[in-house]
């Protein structure tokens, strides 16, 4: 793990600071051990009548010295170690953000939003514990283990070997057994937590879809099942850890008893005075304090491995992107474009099931296509494949003879997207529309505003086109926000436009008015209308109903009305008799 590309380079870049942390941490425990050693000697010496006051004065000074230096070294070590970790984390974040920024569209669709947020908020932050709670405590324990055995060797080599064996159980054997026993549990725990994080995040961001689909209770049930599995794993881990800690304390007690026997025997044989017995025994406790975190430190290694693996997956995904062909893409903009899905199947990374299965579709320039289906049926995935944001697991998606995944960096030249919640910023109306083409003149912006029937309203505002829209466009109603976003699409002037449920949440009158405006202003362009209900589909050239990743119904609106009772029933629900 220390040789991993997300670990080794940062250790090398900060090796001086790392050595300083290790020195300060070691000195903290050495001072703690020396404090207990001199305290034991002082207590024993003070209980007898000293021949000279200097015999207790020196230990008193040493106790005060070690008592002061222990918290000082500990405090400085904490500051230094956190400075070390924060430097590393800041560089990790920059590295990760650069990968996410340059491949934002690809990564956000190759991985779920919750998964990406989990990496940002959990994995990167979690890696600080690799240093603070795993590497540093383990190294401190190993250094103190060597020092303790060597120091005891000056008194008795056989006894030093016996203590080395007992301490080996504490420092190596128990942590190793703990890792082997809990490895699978820790990986499962990490997986469940990531699943909960991703599931809750994605569900929250798509809350309206859950309500519309009527599957919110299904989501809650599935979420609670995952929580129950996590609780069961936590109980198993807690039970094992309690037993492990009991074994650890039992061995510490054995080491203490062995030390008492050794010190007592040595005092009886005259190797040293009786007053040294307490000093030797008390030094066991700070050593035990240093060795105690090692089991937990090693126990969490699978978590770090999982975090590093997820970071590797993101980095690997960013390297897979193909170079853009900007000139070819610009030429395509002015050619009749045919969209082809040939035997396309797709599943997200880590998913068990495919979202789309053997899809064969073809759309020609100027056609208006409605893609219908329930939430989760694969409609948005189809759009992301067309945008080149994701690559098919099998099959190919093409614009004429170009693979969409090879031109996704410049796909905005060819494909525009009008979403359910368009990205509007706390800037002027003029600037928000001009995002479609930053080189557009004021006159061109006004022209597209007229086409979407917003010019007169904008002009009626006190500041006109300089009116600030506020964050997310809150200054305007839902229908007005969509019209401004539509004006941006017109200014972008792409031959293909994806409409991703732009009318959801609008009242029926506003919805119908917006549909008429969209179809009128986008005349001649290829329109792909993604929706879960049938408002406006009677004006489409082709209607495709996707269910469980496959084409369930396909044809013209009138044909489907006459041939499919289900389609007729769904259309009637969206077009009640007035």
N, C-alpha and C positions, 0 to 999 in steps of 0.2 A: 504493500500500500504506500510506503514511504517513497517508492520510485514512480508513483503515479504522476501523470502530467499536471494534475490539479494539486499536487502536494510538493514533489521534489523541487521544481524550479523556485518556488517561494521559500523553501527552506534554504536553498543555496543563496538566494538574493539577500536573505536576512540572517546569515549564519553567525555574524558577530553578535547580533541581538539574541539569537538563540542560545549561544554559549553563555551569554550574560544571564539569561533567564535560568539556565541549568545551574550555573554557579550560585546565584542568589537562592534558588530553591533548595539546593543541597546545603548551603550554609544555614538556611532556616532550620532544617531538621538536625543539623549538627549542633547548632546552638540549643535547640530543644533537648537533645540528648545530653549535652554537656550540662545544661541547667539541671536536669533531673539527677545526673551523676554527682555533681557538686552539692546539690541539695541533700541527697542521701548521705554523702560524706559529712556535710555540716551538721545534719540532725544527729547522726551517730556520734560525731566528735563532741558536739555540745552536750550530749547525754553523759559524757565522762568528764573528769576534771582535767582540762588541758594543762600541759606543763608550761605552755607559753601562750599568751593571748594571740600571738601571730599565727598559731596553728588553726584558729577559727577565724581570724581576721581575713586572711587570704581567701578561704572558701566563701566568706561573706561577700567580699569584693567580686569574686568570680560569679557567684549567684546573681548579684546585681548586674554584672556585665552581661552575662548570658541572658538574663531576664529582660534586659533592655534590647540587646541585639536581635533576639528571636523575633519580636514583633516588627523591629525595624527592617530586618532582612525580608520578613514575610510581606510587609507593606510594599517595599521597593520591588520585590519579585512579582507581586500582583500587578503593580503599575507597569512593569516592564513586559510581563507576559501578555497583558491585555493590549499594550501598545504593539507588540509583535503580532498578535492575532488580528488586530484592527487593520494594520498595514496589509497583511495578507488578504483579509476579507475585502478590503477596498479594491485591491488589484483583481481579485476574483470577480467582484461585481462588474468592474469595468470590462473585463474580458468577456463575461457572460452577456452584458448589455450590448456590447458591440456585435456579438453573434446574433442576438435577438433583433437588434435594430436593422442590420443589413439583410436579415432574412425574415422580417416580421410577418409578412403574409404567409410564407411557406410554413414557418414554425407554428404559428398560431392555428394553423389548420391541420398540420401533421400531428400536433399534440393538442389536447383539449385545453381550454382556457384555465380550468382548475388545475390541470397538470403543470402548466407553465407557472401559474401563481404559486403552486406548491414548491417548485424548484427555486423560485425567487425568494419566497418567504420562509421556506422550511429548510431546503437542502443547503443553500449557501450559509444561512445562519447556523445550521446544525454543524457545519464543518468546523466552527470555532471550538466546539467541544472536542474535536479530534486532537487539538493541541492542549486545551485547558484541562480536559478531564480524562484524556487517554495517554497522549505522548508524554507530557510533562510528569504526571504522577508515576507512570511506569518507569521512566528514566531515573527519577529521584529515588524510587524504591530500589532499583537495580544498583545504583551507586552506593546507597546506604547499606545494601546487602553485602557488597564487596568490602566496604570499610569496616563493617561490624565483624565479619569473619576474619579479616586480616588483623584487626585489633585484638580479638580473642586469641588469635594464634600466637601472640607474644606471651600469653599466660599459659596456654595449653593447646597444643595442636590437636590432640584427640577430641578435646571438648569443643574446639573451634569447628571441627568437622561435623560433630554431632549437631551443634547449633546451625551450621550451614545446611544440614539435611532438613532440620525442622523449618528453618526459614525458607528453604527451597519449596517446601510444601505450600507456604503462605504466598510466596512471591510468584511461583511458576505453576505448580501443580493444580492448586485450587482455581486460579484464573483460567488455566487451560481446560480443565474439566467443565467449568462454568460456560466457557465459550462453546465447547463441543455440544453440551446439553442444550444450551439456549439458542444456538445459532439459527436453527430453523424457526424457532418461536420469534426471535427478533426480526428476522426477514419477513415473516408473516405479519408481525405487528406493524412494521414499517409500511408494508404493502397496504394493509387495512387503513392505516392513517392517511396514506396518500390517496387511497380510494375515497375515503370520507371527505377529505379536503377537496378533491376534484369534483366529487358528486355534489357536495353542498354548494360549492362555488358556481358550478355550471347550472345547478338547479335554481339558485338565487337569480343568476343573470337571465335565466329563461323562465322566470316565475310565471309570466303571463301565458307562455306556451303550455305549462303544466296545468294551469287552470282551464285553458281553452280545451285541451285534450281530455280533461276529466280524469287524468291519471295521477293527481297529486297524492291520493291515498296510496297508490301503488308505489310511488317514490318513497313516501314515509315508511312504508312497511319494509322496503328493501334497505333503506337507510338504517332502520332499527335493527334489522338482522345483522348488518355489518357491525353495528355498535355492540351487539350481544357477543359476536365472535371476538371482538377486541377485548371486551370485559373478561371473557373466559380466558383469553391469552394472558391478560394482565394478572389475573388470579393465579394462573399457573406459574408465571414469572415471579410474583411476590412470594408464593409458597416456596419455590426453589431457593430464592434469595435469602429468605429467613433461615432455611436449613443450612445454606452455605455459610451465612454469617455466624450461626451457632457453631458450626465446625471450625470456622476461623478463630472465634473466641476461645474455643476449647484448646486449640493448638497454642494460642497465645498463653493460656493458663499453663499448659505443659512446659512451654519455653520458660515461663516465670519460675515454675517449680524446679526445673532443671538448673536454672541460674542460681536459685536459692541453695540447692544441694551443692553445686560447684563452689559457690562463694563460701558456704559454711565449711565444706571439706578443705578448701584451700586455706581458710583461716585457722582451722584446727591443726593443719600440718605446718603452719607457720609461714606459708608462702606470702601472705599479707595479713594485715591486722584485721580484727573483727569489725572495725568501723567501716571497712570497705564493702561489707556485705550489702547494706542498703543501697550503696551507690551502684553496684553491679545490677541489683534487682530492678531498681527504679528506671534504669536506662531502657528496659524492655518496652515500656509503655509508649514513649515517643516513636520508637521504631515500629511498633504495632500500628500507631496512627499513620505512619508513612506508608506501610504496606497495605492497609485496609482498602484504599481506593482502587488498587490494581485490578481486583476481580471485576468491579463495575466498569473500569476503563476498558478492559479486554472484552467484556460482555457486549459492549456497544459497537465493536468493530464491524459487524454485519450491517449496522445502520449506515456507517460511513461508506462502506462498499456500495450500498444501494444508492446513496446520494451521489457518489462519484460516477456510478454507472449512468444515472439519469443525466448528469452533466455531459458525460461522453456522448450520450444519444443525441442531445441537442447540438453539440459541436459537430458530430458526424453528419447530422441532417443538414447543417449549414454548408458543409463541404460538398454535399451531393448536388447542389444547385448548378445548373448548366449556364454557361455564358450567354448573355443576351445577344440578339442579332438586331440591333436597333434600326439599321438601314432597311433590312428586310421587313421589319415590322411596320415601318413608316410606309413602305410600298404597299403592304397588304391593306392598309387603311382605305386605299382608294380602289381596291379590287372587290368584285363580288365575292363574298365569303361564305363558305359552306362549313358548318360545324358537324363533325363526325365523332360519334362514340362507337367504337368497334370492340365488341366483346369485353366491355369494361366491368371489372369487379374491383371492389375496394374495401379494405378494413383498416381501422386506425391502429397505430402501434400499441401493442399490449392487449388489444381487444380479441375476444374469442370468436366473434361472428362477423361476417362481412356486412357492410352497410348497403352495398350495391352488388347485384349478382348478374353477370353476363348481359350487360346493357348494350343494346344496339339501337342507335338513334342517329338521325341526320336532319339538320335544319338548314334551310337555304336563305340566302340574303333577302331581307324584307319580310320574312314570315313572322307571324305573331303566334308564339307557342305558350300555352298555359301548362305549368307543371304542378299538378295537384297531389295532395297526400297529407296524411296525419303527421303530427310532430314526431320526428325520429324516423320517418320513412325513407330518408335519403335525399330529399329535395335540395337541401343546402349543400350536401356533399357533391351533388351533381354540378352545382354552380361553382364550387371551389375547384373541381376538376377542370371546368371550362376556363377558369381564371388562371390555371396553372399553379395554383397555390399548393396543390397536392398531386402526387403522381398515382396513377392507378396501380393497384396491386397486380392486376392483370389487364391486358388490353391496351388500347391507345385512345387518346382524345386529341383531335386535330382541328386546326383552323386551316382550311385548304390542305396543304401537305406539310404543315408545321406542327410539331408536337407542342401543345400548349405549355407543358412544363419547361420547355427550352426557352420560352419567351416571356415568362411570368414577370420579369423585372420591368418589361415595357408593355405589359398587357393592357395598361390603362390607356394606351394609344388606340386600342381596338375595342375594348370592352369597358363600358361604364356601368356603375352599380348604384341603384337607388334602393336604400335599405328602409326597414321599418322605422328605425331611429337614426336618421342621418346625422353625421358628425358636423355640428354647427358650433361655432366658436364665439367667444365673447369679444367680437370685433364688429365692424360695420357690416351692414347688409351688402354693400358694394364689395367688400373684401371677401365675404363668405361666398358670394356668387362667383367671384373672379378666381377662386380656387380651382374651378374647372379648367381655366386657362389663364395662367398668371400674366400672360402677355396681352390679354384682351384689353381693348380700350373701354372707356366709360360708356361710349355709345353702344358698343357690342354687348356690354352688361345690361344696359337699359333695354336693348332690343329683345334679349332672351327673357327679361322680366315681363315684357309686354306679352310675349308668346304664352307665358304661364299665367297671365292675367293677374300679375302682382304689381305692375307698374303704378297704376292709379292709387292703390292702397299705400305703397311705399312713399309716393310723392305726398300723400296726405299727412304723413308723419311729420312732426316738428323739424326733425333733422333730415328728412328724406332718405336718400341712399346712405347717408352718414350715420343713420340711427344704429346704435349698438344693439346687437341681438341678445346680449346677456349670455351667461353660461348655458350651453346646450340649446340655445335659441329660445329660452324661456319667455322672451319678450313677445313671441308670436304663438298662435294656436297650432294644433297638430297639423291641420290642413295647410296652413300658411308655411309651416316649416318644410313640409313635403314639396310645396310648389317652389320654394327657394332652392331646395336641393335639386329639384327637377331642372330649374334654370341653370344650375351649375353643370348638370349632365349635358344640357343643350350646348353650353359653352365649350364643354369638353369635346363635343362633336365626334362621338365614336359610332362606328357602323353597327355595333351590337350593344344592347342595353339589357342588363339583368335587373328585374324589378323583384326585390326580395320582400314580399308582403308589405308594400308601402302604405296600404290603406288600413292595416290592422289598428284598431282603437279609434277609428273615426266613425262618426255617425253616418247613417246610410245616405243622407243627402250629400254631405261633404265627400263621402267615398265615391259616389257616382259622378259627381262633378270632377273630382280629381282623376278618375279613370278616363273620362272623356277628354280631359286636358292632356293627359299622358299620351293617349293613343293618337290624338290630333297632332301634338307637337313632335312625336317620334315617328310620324308617317315615313315609310321608306326604310326605316332601320329594322334590324332583326331584334325582336322583343321576346325575351324569355321571362315570363311572369310566374314567379314562384309564390304559391299561396296554399292555404289549407281550406279555403272556402271558394265558392263559385261565382262571386260577384265579378262581372265583366267578362266571363269566359265565353259568352255568346258572341263576342266580338273578336275572338281568337281564330286563327286559321287552323290550329291543331291543338287538341287537348290530350294531355298525357297524365294518366293517374298512376302514381307510384305507390306500391304497397309492399312493405317488408323487402325493399331493395330491388324489386322487379317491376316491370311495366305490367300493370293489371288491366288498364284500359287505354286505348289509343284510337284517335280518330277525330273527325270534325264534330263540332258541337251538335249539329242536327242529327248526324248519324248516331251518336251516342245516346241522344234523347230517345231515339226510336228503337235502338237495339238493347240498351242496358237499363233495366228497371232500377238498379241501384243508383246509377248516374242521374236518372230522371228524378228519383226521390231526393237526392242530395241537392240538385239544382232547385227543386221546389222549396226546400228548406231555406235556401238563400234568396229566393224570389217568391215570397208569400203573395197570395192573391190579395189585391188591394180592394 
